[in-house]
Amino acid sequence: MECDLEIGDIVYDIESKEFGILLERSNQHPNEDLGEIYVVWAWKIYWTNGTCHYYTEGGLFRIVDSERFLIFRSRS
């Protein structure tokens, strides 16, 4: 699944029954070793249980593809 996530999108975890909101997208591990730059994009999600967790963008896509998380768009 390649989707365009945006700040404000809502995530629903069907196992824990928690809702989360995408707060920010950031590069977590810039690495310039060997003259190359590796980018690992991560999303910070605030959950209704009061916790915040980071998910790599690729990992988040896989969780959505597996239908564990549902995404609700903040835009129309």
PQR file of N, CA, C, O and H, with PARSE charges and radii, in Angstrom:
ATOM      1  N   MET A   1       0.852  -1.189   0.000 -0.4000 1.5000
ATOM      2  CA  MET A   1       0.000   0.000   0.000 -0.0000 2.0000
ATOM      3  C   MET A   1       0.884   1.234   0.000  0.5500 1.7000
ATOM      4  O   MET A   1       1.670   1.441   0.925 -0.5500 1.4000
ATOM      5  N   GLU A   2       0.762   2.021  -0.995 -0.4000 1.5000
ATOM      6  CA  GLU A   2       1.423   3.319  -1.001 -0.0000 2.0000
ATOM      7  C   GLU A   2       0.326   4.358  -0.915  0.5500 1.7000
ATOM      8  O   GLU A   2      -0.397   4.594  -1.883 -0.5500 1.4000
ATOM      9  H   GLU A   2       0.123   1.853  -1.746  0.4000 1.0000
ATOM     10  N   CYS A   3       0.205   4.969   0.230 -0.4000 1.5000
ATOM     11  CA  CYS A   3      -0.831   5.975   0.403 -0.0000 2.0000
ATOM     12  C   CYS A   3      -0.188   7.264   0.860  0.5500 1.7000
ATOM     13  O   CYS A   3       0.919   7.267   1.397 -0.5500 1.4000
ATOM     14  H   CYS A   3       0.793   4.777   1.016  0.4000 1.0000
ATOM     15  N   ASP A   4      -0.879   8.338   0.646 -0.4000 1.5000
ATOM     16  CA  ASP A   4      -0.403   9.634   1.078 -0.0000 2.0000
ATOM     17  C   ASP A   4      -0.965   9.918   2.457  0.5500 1.7000
ATOM     18  O   ASP A   4      -2.116  10.332   2.597 -0.5500 1.4000
ATOM     19  H   ASP A   4      -1.779   8.336   0.209  0.4000 1.0000
ATOM     20  N   LEU A   5      -0.153   9.693   3.465 -0.4000 1.5000
ATOM     21  CA  LEU A   5      -0.564  10.005   4.828 -0.0000 2.0000
ATOM     22  C   LEU A   5      -0.336  11.481   5.090  0.5500 1.7000
ATOM     23  O   LEU A   5       0.558  12.091   4.503 -0.5500 1.4000
ATOM     24  H   LEU A   5       0.782   9.356   3.352  0.4000 1.0000
ATOM     25  N   GLU A   6      -1.139  12.053   5.968 -0.4000 1.5000
ATOM     26  CA  GLU A   6      -0.987  13.451   6.331 -0.0000 2.0000
ATOM     27  C   GLU A   6      -1.175  13.627   7.821  0.5500 1.7000
ATOM     28  O   GLU A   6      -1.868  12.845   8.472 -0.5500 1.4000
ATOM     29  H   GLU A   6      -1.865  11.557   6.445  0.4000 1.0000
ATOM     30  N   ILE A   7      -0.548  14.665   8.353 -0.4000 1.5000
ATOM     31  CA  ILE A   7      -0.771  15.035   9.739 -0.0000 2.0000
ATOM     32  C   ILE A   7      -2.270  15.250   9.930  0.5500 1.7000
ATOM     33  O   ILE A   7      -2.924  15.896   9.111 -0.5500 1.4000
ATOM     34  H   ILE A   7       0.015  15.300   7.824  0.4000 1.0000
ATOM     35  N   GLY A   8      -2.801  14.704  11.012 -0.4000 1.5000
ATOM     36  CA  GLY A   8      -4.225  14.821  11.291 -0.0000 2.0000
ATOM     37  C   GLY A   8      -5.034  13.603  10.895  0.5500 1.7000
ATOM     38  O   GLY A   8      -6.181  13.463  11.316 -0.5500 1.4000
ATOM     39  H   GLY A   8      -2.269  14.180  11.676  0.4000 1.0000
ATOM     40  N   ASP A   9      -4.448  12.703  10.078 -0.4000 1.5000
ATOM     41  CA  ASP A   9      -5.152  11.468   9.745 -0.0000 2.0000
ATOM     42  C   ASP A   9      -5.334  10.647  11.021  0.5500 1.7000
ATOM     43  O   ASP A   9      -4.502  10.699  11.927 -0.5500 1.4000
ATOM     44  H   ASP A   9      -3.516  12.817   9.735  0.4000 1.0000
ATOM     45  N   ILE A  10      -6.427   9.895  11.081 -0.4000 1.5000
ATOM     46  CA  ILE A  10      -6.762   9.075  12.242 -0.0000 2.0000
ATOM     47  C   ILE A  10      -6.444   7.613  11.932  0.5500 1.7000
ATOM     48  O   ILE A  10      -6.716   7.121  10.837 -0.5500 1.4000
ATOM     49  H   ILE A  10      -7.103   9.853  10.345  0.4000 1.0000
ATOM     50  N   VAL A  11      -5.867   6.935  12.909 -0.4000 1.5000
ATOM     51  CA  VAL A  11      -5.552   5.518  12.814 -0.0000 2.0000
ATOM     52  C   VAL A  11      -6.404   4.779  13.838  0.5500 1.7000
ATOM     53  O   VAL A  11      -6.543   5.232  14.975 -0.5500 1.4000
ATOM     54  H   VAL A  11      -5.645   7.334  13.799  0.4000 1.0000
ATOM     55  N   TYR A  12      -6.973   3.646  13.440 -0.4000 1.5000
ATOM     56  CA  TYR A  12      -7.715   2.803  14.372 -0.0000 2.0000
ATOM     57  C   TYR A  12      -7.062   1.439  14.409  0.5500 1.7000
ATOM     58  O   TYR A  12      -6.910   0.788  13.375 -0.5500 1.4000
ATOM     59  H   TYR A  12      -6.860   3.278  12.517  0.4000 1.0000
ATOM     60  N   ASP A  13      -6.672   0.998  15.608 -0.4000 1.5000
ATOM     61  CA  ASP A  13      -6.054  -0.313  15.806 -0.0000 2.0000
ATOM     62  C   ASP A  13      -7.176  -1.295  16.142  0.5500 1.7000
ATOM     63  O   ASP A  13      -7.780  -1.212  17.212 -0.5500 1.4000
ATOM     64  H   ASP A  13      -6.796   1.527  16.448  0.4000 1.0000
ATOM     65  N   ILE A  14      -7.453  -2.227  15.226 -0.4000 1.5000
ATOM     66  CA  ILE A  14      -8.589  -3.123  15.418 -0.0000 2.0000
ATOM     67  C   ILE A  14      -8.370  -4.123  16.559  0.5500 1.7000
ATOM     68  O   ILE A  14      -9.341  -4.668  17.085 -0.5500 1.4000
ATOM     69  H   ILE A  14      -6.962  -2.295  14.357  0.4000 1.0000
ATOM     70  N   GLU A  15      -7.121  -4.375  16.950 -0.4000 1.5000
ATOM     71  CA  GLU A  15      -6.865  -5.300  18.050 -0.0000 2.0000
ATOM     72  C   GLU A  15      -7.013  -4.626  19.410  0.5500 1.7000
ATOM     73  O   GLU A  15      -7.673  -5.165  20.298 -0.5500 1.4000
ATOM     74  H   GLU A  15      -6.333  -3.933  16.522  0.4000 1.0000
ATOM     75  N   SER A  16      -6.410  -3.462  19.581 -0.4000 1.5000
ATOM     76  CA  SER A  16      -6.462  -2.789  20.884 -0.0000 2.0000
ATOM     77  C   SER A  16      -7.693  -1.901  21.029  0.5500 1.7000
ATOM     78  O   SER A  16      -8.014  -1.455  22.130 -0.5500 1.4000
ATOM     79  H   SER A  16      -5.873  -3.024  18.860  0.4000 1.0000
ATOM     80  N   LYS A  17      -8.381  -1.646  19.914 -0.4000 1.5000
ATOM     81  CA  LYS A  17      -9.559  -0.763  19.881 -0.0000 2.0000
ATOM     82  C   LYS A  17      -9.208   0.687  20.226  0.5500 1.7000
ATOM     83  O   LYS A  17     -10.067   1.435  20.693 -0.5500 1.4000
ATOM     84  H   LYS A  17      -8.120  -2.009  19.020  0.4000 1.0000
ATOM     85  N   GLU A  18      -7.959   1.086  20.002 -0.4000 1.5000
ATOM     86  CA  GLU A  18      -7.492   2.448  20.273 -0.0000 2.0000
ATOM     87  C   GLU A  18      -7.488   3.255  18.978  0.5500 1.7000
ATOM     88  O   GLU A  18      -7.258   2.724  17.892 -0.5500 1.4000
ATOM     89  H   GLU A  18      -7.261   0.478  19.623  0.4000 1.0000
ATOM     90  N   PHE A  19      -7.745   4.543  19.126 -0.4000 1.5000
ATOM     91  CA  PHE A  19      -7.601   5.482  18.031 -0.0000 2.0000
ATOM     92  C   PHE A  19      -6.313   6.261  18.223  0.5500 1.7000
ATOM     93  O   PHE A  19      -5.894   6.514  19.353 -0.5500 1.4000
ATOM     94  H   PHE A  19      -7.932   4.975  20.009  0.4000 1.0000
ATOM     95  N   GLY A  20      -5.690   6.638  17.125 -0.4000 1.5000
ATOM     96  CA  GLY A  20      -4.499   7.470  17.171 -0.0000 2.0000
ATOM     97  C   GLY A  20      -4.596   8.556  16.120  0.5500 1.7000
ATOM     98  O   GLY A  20      -5.365   8.452  15.164 -0.5500 1.4000
ATOM     99  H   GLY A  20      -6.031   6.432  16.207  0.4000 1.0000
ATOM    100  N   ILE A  21      -3.809   9.594  16.310 -0.4000 1.5000
ATOM    101  CA  ILE A  21      -3.760  10.680  15.337 -0.0000 2.0000
ATOM    102  C   ILE A  21      -2.311  10.873  14.907  0.5500 1.7000
ATOM    103  O   ILE A  21      -1.401  10.885  15.736 -0.5500 1.4000
ATOM    104  H   ILE A  21      -3.185   9.678  17.086  0.4000 1.0000
ATOM    105  N   LEU A  22      -2.108  11.023  13.607 -0.4000 1.5000
ATOM    106  CA  LEU A  22      -0.765  11.258  13.090 -0.0000 2.0000
ATOM    107  C   LEU A  22      -0.361  12.692  13.424  0.5500 1.7000
ATOM    108  O   LEU A  22      -0.992  13.647  12.971 -0.5500 1.4000
ATOM    109  H   LEU A  22      -2.847  11.013  12.933  0.4000 1.0000
ATOM    110  N   LEU A  23       0.703  12.831  14.227 -0.4000 1.5000
ATOM    111  CA  LEU A  23       1.127  14.152  14.687 -0.0000 2.0000
ATOM    112  C   LEU A  23       2.239  14.761  13.852  0.5500 1.7000
ATOM    113  O   LEU A  23       2.236  15.961  13.579 -0.5500 1.4000
ATOM    114  H   LEU A  23       1.215  12.056  14.595  0.4000 1.0000
ATOM    115  N   GLU A  24       3.197  13.924  13.445 -0.4000 1.5000
ATOM    116  CA  GLU A  24       4.314  14.465  12.661 -0.0000 2.0000
ATOM    117  C   GLU A  24       5.018  13.353  11.907  0.5500 1.7000
ATOM    118  O   GLU A  24       4.974  12.183  12.288 -0.5500 1.4000
ATOM    119  H   GLU A  24       3.199  12.949  13.667  0.4000 1.0000
ATOM    120  N   ARG A  25       5.665  13.754  10.830 -0.4000 1.5000
ATOM    121  CA  ARG A  25       6.498  12.856  10.020 -0.0000 2.0000
ATOM    122  C   ARG A  25       7.902  13.414  10.077  0.5500 1.7000
ATOM    123  O   ARG A  25       8.120  14.598   9.821 -0.5500 1.4000
ATOM    124  H   ARG A  25       5.701  14.704  10.521  0.4000 1.0000
ATOM    125  N   SER A  26       8.862  12.555  10.413 -0.4000 1.5000
ATOM    126  CA  SER A  26      10.235  13.048  10.540 -0.0000 2.0000
ATOM    127  C   SER A  26      11.231  12.000  10.071  0.5500 1.7000
ATOM    128  O   SER A  26      10.939  10.804  10.035 -0.5500 1.4000
ATOM    129  H   SER A  26       8.685  11.593  10.621  0.4000 1.0000
ATOM    130  N   ASN A  27      12.418  12.484   9.710 -0.4000 1.5000
ATOM    131  CA  ASN A  27      13.524  11.614   9.337 -0.0000 2.0000
ATOM    132  C   ASN A  27      14.225  11.214  10.626  0.5500 1.7000
ATOM    133  O   ASN A  27      14.852  12.050  11.276 -0.5500 1.4000
ATOM    134  H   ASN A  27      12.654  13.456   9.738  0.4000 1.0000
ATOM    135  N   GLN A  28      14.127   9.958  10.998 -0.4000 1.5000
ATOM    136  CA  GLN A  28      14.644   9.491  12.277 -0.0000 2.0000
ATOM    137  C   GLN A  28      16.127   9.142  12.268  0.5500 1.7000
ATOM    138  O   GLN A  28      16.786   9.248  13.302 -0.5500 1.4000
ATOM    139  H   GLN A  28      13.618   9.278  10.471  0.4000 1.0000
ATOM    140  N   HIS A  29      16.651   8.740  11.155 -0.4000 1.5000
ATOM    141  CA  HIS A  29      18.034   8.274  11.133 -0.0000 2.0000
ATOM    142  C   HIS A  29      18.807   8.745   9.910  0.5500 1.7000
ATOM    143  O   HIS A  29      19.139   7.943   9.037 -0.5500 1.4000
ATOM    144  H   HIS A  29      16.116   8.654  10.314  0.4000 1.0000
ATOM    145  N   PRO A  30      19.093  10.030   9.843 -0.5600 1.5000
ATOM    146  CA  PRO A  30      19.951  10.456   8.727  0.2800 2.0000
ATOM    147  C   PRO A  30      21.338   9.837   8.921  0.5500 1.7000
ATOM    148  O   PRO A  30      21.894   9.890  10.018 -0.5500 1.4000
ATOM    149  N   ASN A  31      21.881   9.267   7.885 -0.4000 1.5000
ATOM    150  CA  ASN A  31      23.170   8.590   7.980 -0.0000 2.0000
ATOM    151  C   ASN A  31      23.990   8.952   6.751  0.5500 1.7000
ATOM    152  O   ASN A  31      23.617   8.625   5.624 -0.5500 1.4000
ATOM    153  H   ASN A  31      21.429   9.224   6.994  0.4000 1.0000
ATOM    154  N   GLU A  32      25.091   9.618   6.975 -0.4000 1.5000
ATOM    155  CA  GLU A  32      25.928  10.035   5.859 -0.0000 2.0000
ATOM    156  C   GLU A  32      27.217   9.220   5.766  0.5500 1.7000
ATOM    157  O   GLU A  32      28.170   9.652   5.119 -0.5500 1.4000
ATOM    158  H   GLU A  32      25.394   9.883   7.891  0.4000 1.0000
ATOM    159  N   ASP A  33      27.261   8.055   6.399 -0.4000 1.5000
ATOM    160  CA  ASP A  33      28.418   7.171   6.295 -0.0000 2.0000
ATOM    161  C   ASP A  33      28.630   6.749   4.841  0.5500 1.7000
ATOM    162  O   ASP A  33      27.675   6.542   4.094 -0.5500 1.4000
ATOM    163  H   ASP A  33      26.486   7.704   6.925  0.4000 1.0000
ATOM    164  N   LEU A  34      29.862   6.631   4.471 -0.4000 1.5000
ATOM    165  CA  LEU A  34      30.246   6.173   3.128 -0.0000 2.0000
ATOM    166  C   LEU A  34      29.722   7.087   2.023  0.5500 1.7000
ATOM    167  O   LEU A  34      29.584   6.663   0.875 -0.5500 1.4000
ATOM    168  H   LEU A  34      30.638   6.799   5.079  0.4000 1.0000
ATOM    169  N   GLY A  35      29.432   8.332   2.366 -0.4000 1.5000
ATOM    170  CA  GLY A  35      29.002   9.301   1.367 -0.0000 2.0000
ATOM    171  C   GLY A  35      27.582   9.138   0.891  0.5500 1.7000
ATOM    172  O   GLY A  35      27.171   9.812  -0.054 -0.5500 1.4000
ATOM    173  H   GLY A  35      29.544   8.677   3.298  0.4000 1.0000
ATOM    174  N   GLU A  36      26.815   8.260   1.519 -0.4000 1.5000
ATOM    175  CA  GLU A  36      25.432   8.055   1.123 -0.0000 2.0000
ATOM    176  C   GLU A  36      24.515   8.546   2.232  0.5500 1.7000
ATOM    177  O   GLU A  36      24.882   8.531   3.407 -0.5500 1.4000
ATOM    178  H   GLU A  36      27.149   7.712   2.287  0.4000 1.0000
ATOM    179  N   ILE A  37      23.339   8.975   1.857 -0.4000 1.5000
ATOM    180  CA  ILE A  37      22.353   9.418   2.838 -0.0000 2.0000
ATOM    181  C   ILE A  37      21.187   8.423   2.824  0.5500 1.7000
ATOM    182  O   ILE A  37      20.587   8.154   1.784 -0.5500 1.4000
ATOM    183  H   ILE A  37      23.040   8.988   0.903  0.4000 1.0000
ATOM    184  N   TYR A  38      20.890   7.889   4.005 -0.4000 1.5000
ATOM    185  CA  TYR A  38      19.759   6.978   4.155 -0.0000 2.0000
ATOM    186  C   TYR A  38      18.687   7.696   4.955  0.5500 1.7000
ATOM    187  O   TYR A  38      18.966   8.289   5.997 -0.5500 1.4000
ATOM    188  H   TYR A  38      21.378   8.107   4.850  0.4000 1.0000
ATOM    189  N   VAL A  39      17.485   7.637   4.470 -0.4000 1.5000
ATOM    190  CA  VAL A  39      16.385   8.324   5.131 -0.0000 2.0000
ATOM    191  C   VAL A  39      15.407   7.274   5.654  0.5500 1.7000
ATOM    192  O   VAL A  39      14.984   6.384   4.916 -0.5500 1.4000
ATOM    193  H   VAL A  39      17.259   7.156   3.623  0.4000 1.0000
ATOM    194  N   VAL A  40      15.056   7.388   6.921 -0.4000 1.5000
ATOM    195  CA  VAL A  40      14.045   6.528   7.525 -0.0000 2.0000
ATOM    196  C   VAL A  40      12.931   7.441   8.022  0.5500 1.7000
ATOM    197  O   VAL A  40      13.051   8.074   9.071 -0.5500 1.4000
ATOM    198  H   VAL A  40      15.399   8.111   7.521  0.4000 1.0000
ATOM    199  N   TRP A  41      11.856   7.499   7.259 -0.4000 1.5000
ATOM    200  CA  TRP A  41      10.728   8.338   7.651 -0.0000 2.0000
ATOM    201  C   TRP A  41       9.916   7.625   8.709  0.5500 1.7000
ATOM    202  O   TRP A  41       9.651   6.428   8.605 -0.5500 1.4000
ATOM    203  H   TRP A  41      11.759   6.985   6.407  0.4000 1.0000
ATOM    204  N   ALA A  42       9.525   8.368   9.724 -0.4000 1.5000
ATOM    205  CA  ALA A  42       8.710   7.809  10.805 -0.0000 2.0000
ATOM    206  C   ALA A  42       7.559   8.757  11.121  0.5500 1.7000
ATOM    207  O   ALA A  42       7.666   9.974  10.970 -0.5500 1.4000
ATOM    208  H   ALA A  42       9.740   9.340   9.809  0.4000 1.0000
ATOM    209  N   TRP A  43       6.472   8.168  11.558 -0.4000 1.5000
ATOM    210  CA  TRP A  43       5.288   8.917  11.968 -0.0000 2.0000
ATOM    211  C   TRP A  43       5.126   8.814  13.468  0.5500 1.7000
ATOM    212  O   TRP A  43       5.203   7.725  14.038 -0.5500 1.4000
ATOM    213  H   TRP A  43       6.386   7.180  11.681  0.4000 1.0000
ATOM    214  N   LYS A  44       4.901   9.950  14.107 -0.4000 1.5000
ATOM    215  CA  LYS A  44       4.586   9.988  15.530 -0.0000 2.0000
ATOM    216  C   LYS A  44       3.070   9.935  15.647  0.5500 1.7000
ATOM    217  O   LYS A  44       2.360  10.763  15.076 -0.5500 1.4000
ATOM    218  H   LYS A  44       4.838  10.834  13.644  0.4000 1.0000
ATOM    219  N   ILE A  45       2.579   8.940  16.401 -0.4000 1.5000
ATOM    220  CA  ILE A  45       1.141   8.768  16.585 -0.0000 2.0000
ATOM    221  C   ILE A  45       0.809   8.934  18.058  0.5500 1.7000
ATOM    222  O   ILE A  45       1.413   8.295  18.920 -0.5500 1.4000
ATOM    223  H   ILE A  45       3.155   8.267  16.865  0.4000 1.0000
ATOM    224  N   TYR A  46      -0.160   9.801  18.338 -0.4000 1.5000
ATOM    225  CA  TYR A  46      -0.679   9.969  19.697 -0.0000 2.0000
ATOM    226  C   TYR A  46      -1.925   9.106  19.820  0.5500 1.7000
ATOM    227  O   TYR A  46      -2.871   9.263  19.047 -0.5500 1.4000
ATOM    228  H   TYR A  46      -0.651  10.320  17.639  0.4000 1.0000
ATOM    229  N   TRP A  47      -1.930   8.190  20.794 -0.4000 1.5000
ATOM    230  CA  TRP A  47      -3.028   7.252  20.982 -0.0000 2.0000
ATOM    231  C   TRP A  47      -3.978   7.718  22.075  0.5500 1.7000
ATOM    232  O   TRP A  47      -3.585   8.470  22.968 -0.5500 1.4000
ATOM    233  H   TRP A  47      -1.162   8.063  21.421  0.4000 1.0000
ATOM    234  N   THR A  48      -5.233   7.270  22.002 -0.4000 1.5000
ATOM    235  CA  THR A  48      -6.242   7.677  22.978 -0.0000 2.0000
ATOM    236  C   THR A  48      -5.948   7.168  24.380  0.5500 1.7000
ATOM    237  O   THR A  48      -6.561   7.632  25.341 -0.5500 1.4000
ATOM    238  H   THR A  48      -5.552   6.660  21.277  0.4000 1.0000
ATOM    239  N   ASN A  49      -5.028   6.228  24.518 -0.4000 1.5000
ATOM    240  CA  ASN A  49      -4.647   5.765  25.860 -0.0000 2.0000
ATOM    241  C   ASN A  49      -3.593   6.683  26.485  0.5500 1.7000
ATOM    242  O   ASN A  49      -3.101   6.408  27.579 -0.5500 1.4000
ATOM    243  H   ASN A  49      -4.530   5.850  23.738  0.4000 1.0000
ATOM    244  N   GLY A  50      -3.248   7.774  25.789 -0.4000 1.5000
ATOM    245  CA  GLY A  50      -2.322   8.764  26.323 -0.0000 2.0000
ATOM    246  C   GLY A  50      -0.861   8.535  25.982  0.5500 1.7000
ATOM    247  O   GLY A  50       0.005   9.249  26.487 -0.5500 1.4000
ATOM    248  H   GLY A  50      -3.648   7.997  24.900  0.4000 1.0000
ATOM    249  N   THR A  51      -0.570   7.563  25.144 -0.4000 1.5000
ATOM    250  CA  THR A  51       0.818   7.290  24.766 -0.0000 2.0000
ATOM    251  C   THR A  51       1.107   7.798  23.358  0.5500 1.7000
ATOM    252  O   THR A  51       0.198   7.982  22.549 -0.5500 1.4000
ATOM    253  H   THR A  51      -1.273   6.983  24.734  0.4000 1.0000
ATOM    254  N   CYS A  52       2.382   8.021  23.085 -0.4000 1.5000
ATOM    255  CA  CYS A  52       2.856   8.360  21.739 -0.0000 2.0000
ATOM    256  C   CYS A  52       3.841   7.286  21.309  0.5500 1.7000
ATOM    257  O   CYS A  52       4.672   6.843  22.101 -0.5500 1.4000
ATOM    258  H   CYS A  52       3.121   7.872  23.742  0.4000 1.0000
ATOM    259  N   HIS A  53       3.747   6.877  20.072 -0.4000 1.5000
ATOM    260  CA  HIS A  53       4.668   5.888  19.522 -0.0000 2.0000
ATOM    261  C   HIS A  53       5.088   6.321  18.129  0.5500 1.7000
ATOM    262  O   HIS A  53       4.333   6.976  17.410 -0.5500 1.4000
ATOM    263  H   HIS A  53       3.071   7.237  19.429  0.4000 1.0000
ATOM    264  N   TYR A  54       6.309   5.942  17.758 -0.4000 1.5000
ATOM    265  CA  TYR A  54       6.811   6.173  16.407 -0.0000 2.0000
ATOM    266  C   TYR A  54       6.711   4.878  15.609  0.5500 1.7000
ATOM    267  O   TYR A  54       7.017   3.798  16.116 -0.5500 1.4000
ATOM    268  H   TYR A  54       6.923   5.409  18.341  0.4000 1.0000
ATOM    269  N   TYR A  55       6.283   4.997  14.363 -0.4000 1.5000
ATOM    270  CA  TYR A  55       6.217   3.882  13.423 -0.0000 2.0000
ATOM    271  C   TYR A  55       6.951   4.305  12.161  0.5500 1.7000
ATOM    272  O   TYR A  55       6.714   5.399  11.648 -0.5500 1.4000
ATOM    273  H   TYR A  55       6.035   5.874  13.951  0.4000 1.0000
ATOM    274  N   THR A  56       7.836   3.460  11.655 -0.4000 1.5000
ATOM    275  CA  THR A  56       8.442   3.793  10.371 -0.0000 2.0000
ATOM    276  C   THR A  56       7.333   3.832   9.334  0.5500 1.7000
ATOM    277  O   THR A  56       6.331   3.126   9.448 -0.5500 1.4000
ATOM    278  H   THR A  56       8.028   2.572  12.072  0.4000 1.0000
ATOM    279  N   GLU A  57       7.526   4.666   8.321 -0.4000 1.5000
ATOM    280  CA  GLU A  57       6.498   4.808   7.302 -0.0000 2.0000
ATOM    281  C   GLU A  57       6.237   3.479   6.600  0.5500 1.7000
ATOM    282  O   GLU A  57       5.086   3.104   6.379 -0.5500 1.4000
ATOM    283  H   GLU A  57       8.340   5.240   8.228  0.4000 1.0000
ATOM    284  N   GLY A  58       7.297   2.774   6.254 -0.4000 1.5000
ATOM    285  CA  GLY A  58       7.129   1.470   5.605 -0.0000 2.0000
ATOM    286  C   GLY A  58       6.415   0.476   6.499  0.5500 1.7000
ATOM    287  O   GLY A  58       5.558  -0.281   6.042 -0.5500 1.4000
ATOM    288  H   GLY A  58       8.233   3.078   6.434  0.4000 1.0000
ATOM    289  N   GLY A  59       6.772   0.482   7.780 -0.4000 1.5000
ATOM    290  CA  GLY A  59       6.114  -0.406   8.735 -0.0000 2.0000
ATOM    291  C   GLY A  59       4.640  -0.068   8.895  0.5500 1.7000
ATOM    292  O   GLY A  59       3.796  -0.960   8.984 -0.5500 1.4000
ATOM    293  H   GLY A  59       7.468   1.097   8.151  0.4000 1.0000
ATOM    294  N   LEU A  60       4.337   1.218   8.931 -0.4000 1.5000
ATOM    295  CA  LEU A  60       2.952   1.652   9.047 -0.0000 2.0000
ATOM    296  C   LEU A  60       2.142   1.215   7.826  0.5500 1.7000
ATOM    297  O   LEU A  60       1.002   0.770   7.961 -0.5500 1.4000
ATOM    298  H   LEU A  60       5.022   1.943   8.858  0.4000 1.0000
ATOM    299  N   PHE A  61       2.734   1.341   6.633 -0.4000 1.5000
ATOM    300  CA  PHE A  61       2.055   0.871   5.417 -0.0000 2.0000
ATOM    301  C   PHE A  61       1.763  -0.630   5.509  0.5500 1.7000
ATOM    302  O   PHE A  61       0.679  -1.077   5.135 -0.5500 1.4000
ATOM    303  H   PHE A  61       3.661   1.702   6.524  0.4000 1.0000
ATOM    304  N   ARG A  62       2.740  -1.413   6.011 -0.4000 1.5000
ATOM    305  CA  ARG A  62       2.541  -2.860   6.123 -0.0000 2.0000
ATOM    306  C   ARG A  62       1.446  -3.194   7.132  0.5500 1.7000
ATOM    307  O   ARG A  62       0.659  -4.114   6.907 -0.5500 1.4000
ATOM    308  H   ARG A  62       3.621  -1.050   6.315  0.4000 1.0000
ATOM    309  N   ILE A  63       1.386  -2.459   8.238 -0.4000 1.5000
ATOM    310  CA  ILE A  63       0.344  -2.699   9.237 -0.0000 2.0000
ATOM    311  C   ILE A  63      -1.035  -2.379   8.650  0.5500 1.7000
ATOM    312  O   ILE A  63      -2.004  -3.091   8.914 -0.5500 1.4000
ATOM    313  H   ILE A  63       2.025  -1.712   8.421  0.4000 1.0000
ATOM    314  N   VAL A  64      -1.120  -1.319   7.863 -0.4000 1.5000
ATOM    315  CA  VAL A  64      -2.387  -0.973   7.202 -0.0000 2.0000
ATOM    316  C   VAL A  64      -2.734  -2.046   6.168  0.5500 1.7000
ATOM    317  O   VAL A  64      -3.887  -2.466   6.073 -0.5500 1.4000
ATOM    318  H   VAL A  64      -0.333  -0.740   7.649  0.4000 1.0000
ATOM    319  N   ASP A  65      -1.740  -2.490   5.393 -0.4000 1.5000
ATOM    320  CA  ASP A  65      -1.977  -3.549   4.398 -0.0000 2.0000
ATOM    321  C   ASP A  65      -2.482  -4.834   5.048  0.5500 1.7000
ATOM    322  O   ASP A  65      -3.295  -5.553   4.466 -0.5500 1.4000
ATOM    323  H   ASP A  65      -0.803  -2.149   5.469  0.4000 1.0000
ATOM    324  N   SER A  66      -1.995  -5.120   6.259 -0.4000 1.5000
ATOM    325  CA  SER A  66      -2.408  -6.341   6.956 -0.0000 2.0000
ATOM    326  C   SER A  66      -3.794  -6.188   7.595  0.5500 1.7000
ATOM    327  O   SER A  66      -4.333  -7.136   8.166 -0.5500 1.4000
ATOM    328  H   SER A  66      -1.334  -4.537   6.731  0.4000 1.0000
ATOM    329  N   GLU A  67      -4.356  -4.992   7.491 -0.4000 1.5000
ATOM    330  CA  GLU A  67      -5.677  -4.644   8.003 -0.0000 2.0000
ATOM    331  C   GLU A  67      -5.748  -4.634   9.524  0.5500 1.7000
ATOM    332  O   GLU A  67      -6.833  -4.749  10.095 -0.5500 1.4000
ATOM    333  H   GLU A  67      -3.919  -4.221   7.027  0.4000 1.0000
ATOM    334  N   ARG A  68      -4.610  -4.497  10.180 -0.4000 1.5000
ATOM    335  CA  ARG A  68      -4.601  -4.310  11.637 -0.0000 2.0000
ATOM    336  C   ARG A  68      -4.967  -2.864  11.985  0.5500 1.7000
ATOM    337  O   ARG A  68      -5.692  -2.616  12.948 -0.5500 1.4000
ATOM    338  H   ARG A  68      -3.729  -4.403   9.716  0.4000 1.0000
ATOM    339  N   PHE A  69      -4.457  -1.911  11.192 -0.4000 1.5000
ATOM    340  CA  PHE A  69      -4.803  -0.504  11.367 -0.0000 2.0000
ATOM    341  C   PHE A  69      -5.697  -0.073  10.215  0.5500 1.7000
ATOM    342  O   PHE A  69      -5.476  -0.457   9.066 -0.5500 1.4000
ATOM    343  H   PHE A  69      -3.867  -2.113  10.409  0.4000 1.0000
ATOM    344  N   LEU A  70      -6.700   0.721  10.532 -0.4000 1.5000
ATOM    345  CA  LEU A  70      -7.502   1.385   9.519 -0.0000 2.0000
ATOM    346  C   LEU A  70      -7.138   2.854   9.539  0.5500 1.7000
ATOM    347  O   LEU A  70      -6.890   3.424  10.601 -0.5500 1.4000
ATOM    348  H   LEU A  70      -6.879   1.032  11.465  0.4000 1.0000
ATOM    349  N   ILE A  71      -7.106   3.471   8.359 -0.4000 1.5000
ATOM    350  CA  ILE A  71      -6.763   4.894   8.247 -0.0000 2.0000
ATOM    351  C   ILE A  71      -8.021   5.665   7.857  0.5500 1.7000
ATOM    352  O   ILE A  71      -8.738   5.283   6.932 -0.5500 1.4000
ATOM    353  H   ILE A  71      -7.308   3.007   7.497  0.4000 1.0000
ATOM    354  N   PHE A  72      -8.274   6.749   8.573 -0.4000 1.5000
ATOM    355  CA  PHE A  72      -9.365   7.663   8.245 -0.0000 2.0000
ATOM    356  C   PHE A  72      -8.740   9.005   7.915  0.5500 1.7000
ATOM    357  O   PHE A  72      -8.039   9.599   8.733 -0.5500 1.4000
ATOM    358  H   PHE A  72      -7.691   7.060   9.324  0.4000 1.0000
ATOM    359  N   ARG A  73      -9.001   9.464   6.725 -0.4000 1.5000
ATOM    360  CA  ARG A  73      -8.390  10.699   6.221 -0.0000 2.0000
ATOM    361  C   ARG A  73      -8.941  11.936   6.923  0.5500 1.7000
ATOM    362  O   ARG A  73     -10.130  12.018   7.229 -0.5500 1.4000
ATOM    363  H   ARG A  73      -9.571   8.981   6.060  0.4000 1.0000
ATOM    364  N   SER A  74      -8.055  12.890   7.170 -0.4000 1.5000
ATOM    365  CA  SER A  74      -8.474  14.147   7.775 -0.0000 2.0000
ATOM    366  C   SER A  74      -8.975  15.121   6.709  0.5500 1.7000
ATOM    367  O   SER A  74      -9.548  16.161   7.035 -0.5500 1.4000
ATOM    368  H   SER A  74      -7.088  12.823   6.922  0.4000 1.0000
ATOM    369  N   ARG A  75      -8.763  14.789   5.455 -0.4000 1.5000
ATOM    370  CA  ARG A  75      -9.178  15.669   4.363 -0.0000 2.0000
ATOM    371  C   ARG A  75     -10.320  15.005   3.605  0.5500 1.7000
ATOM    372  O   ARG A  75     -10.553  13.803   3.733 -0.5500 1.4000
ATOM    373  H   ARG A  75      -8.298  13.944   5.190  0.4000 1.0000
ATOM    374  N   SER A  76     -11.013  15.791   2.831 -0.4000 1.5000
ATOM    375  CA  SER A  76     -12.149  15.225   2.081 -0.0000 2.0000
ATOM    376  C   SER A  76     -11.740  14.762   0.714  0.5500 1.7000
ATOM    377  O   SER A  76     -12.573  14.263  -0.043 -0.5500 1.4000
ATOM    378  H   SER A  76     -10.823  16.768   2.727  0.4000 1.0000
TER
END
